């Protein structure tokens, strides 16, 4: 019986971030503000956790904004 040839799939080693919607950055900003003004004074641990979480979301949105390829525009 003949052996099958295995096709090798080329995988790009360059990292390309996925495009995120603008609402992701808006959620990060609003979440940070609400956490800083409302949650942090009530509970130090939860407030700090949410501040770190929303800060990471904001950093991700900024990286995405500068490095991600633009989305194609669809015509109606």
N, C-alpha and C positions, 0 to 999 in steps of 0.2 A: 504494500500500500504506500502511496506517495505521501510525503509530508506536506502539510499546508504551510504556505508562507505567512508569517505573522507580519502584519502591517504595523509599522511603528508610527505612533502619533507624535507629531512635533508639538512640544509644549513650550510656550514662550516663557523665558525666565525673567522677563521684565515685568515688574509689578505695576498693574494698572488698576486704580481704584474704580469701583462702580459708581456711576452717577447717582447722587442722592437728591431728593426733592428739596425745595426751599423750606418746606414745612419742618424738615429735620432741624435746620438751624434755628428756626423760630421756636420750636419746642425746647431746644437747648437753652436759649436765652430766657424764655419765660420760666422754665423750670428752675434755672439758676436764681432768678430774681425772687420767685416765690419761696424757694428753699432758704434763701438768705434772709428774707424779711419775715417769713411766717413760721417755717419749720425749725430753723436753727435756734431761735429764742425759746421754743417750747421743749425741744429735745436736742441736746448737743450731738449725740451719736447719730441719730437719723439725719439731722441737719447737715452734719459734716459728710455723711455718706452721700446724700443727694447732691451736695455741692460738688463733690469729686466726680460723681456720675455725670452730671450735666456739664461740668467743665470738660470731661473727656468727649462728650457728645459734640460740644462746640469746637474743640480741637479737630475732631474727625471731620466736621463740616467744613472747616477752613482748609484742611488738607485736601479734601475732596474738591473744593471750589477752585483750588489752584492747580491740581494735577489731573483731574478727571477729564476725559474727552467730552466735548459738548454733545448734548442730546440732539438727534436730528429733528428738524422742524417738520411737523406734519401739516399738510394742506387739507382744509375741509372741503 
